């Protein structure tokens, strides 16, 4: 096993948010609307993925399009993106089920 290097400035996996933030946000929406996970379960899922991704990049880097390790800032951004997606999903679901006045 070879430890993958941490992403540098200008690379994917370095900044707080990157193109994968949209994917993480989508997972949050799915967790809220389709699966029905609560906030804490979604947080655990997001953090668990970040840990699994870190280990996976060291064990099988070829499975990842950008095998550099996430910076801590990027991992925080990934988790935040998931939770923002979850919040959007919950708000949309509430709005959809709210009784209409009129």
N, C-alpha and C positions, 0 to 999 in steps of 0.2 A: 504494500500500500504506500502510495506517495501522496503526501499532503499537497493539495492544490494551493497555489498562491492566492492571496487576497487581491481582489480587483483594485486596479489603480484608477486615478482620476481620468475621466472621459470614457471609461469602460462600463459595460453593463455590470450590475451588481455593486456599484460604488456609491452612487448618489442616493439620497433619501427616497426619491421616486424615479422609476425608469419605465420602460415599455411594459414590463411585467407587472407593474402596479395595477394596470387594468385587469389582468388575469386574476390577481389576488382579490381585487374588488368584486369581480364576477363570482368568485368562489364564495365571498361573503353574502352576496345576494342569493345565491343558490342555497347556502346554509340556512338563511332566514326563511326564504319563501318556499323552496321545494322540500328541503329536509326538515325544516322546523326547529333547527337548533337554537338554543338560547345564547345569550351574550357570552357567558362563561365557557360554554362548550365550544363556541366559535373561536374564542380567544385561545383555548387549549388546542384546537385544531390548527390554528395559524402558527402558534409557537411550536407545536409538535412538527409541523411541516418544515419550519426553518431548521430545526435540529436534524430531522431526517435528511433534508437537502444537503446540509453540511457534511454529514457522514457519507451520503451517497456520492457526493462529488469527489470524495477521497477514495472510495471503494470502486466506483465505476464512472469516471469522469466523461466517458464517451456517450453516456446516456443523456448528457446535458448539452444544450447548444452553446452555452457559455459556462464552462466548468470552473471558472475562477470563483473563489469563495466570496460570499457576500461580506461587505463591511458590516459592522454592527449597525451603523446608520441605515444601511439598505435593509437589513433584517427588520429593524424597527419600522421602516416605511412599508415593508411588505405586510407586517402585522396590522399597522394602521389602515392600510388600504383594504384589507379583509374586513376590519371592523367598520370602516366607512361603508363598504358595500353591504354589510349586514344591517346597518342602520337604515340605509336607503331602502333595502328590501322590507324591513319591518314597517317603515313609514308608508311605503307603497301598499303593503298588504292591509294596513289599518285604513288607509284612505279608500281602498277598494271595498272594504266591508262595512264602512261607516254608513249609517242611514242617511238618505238624502232628504234635505228639507224641501218642502214645496208641496 
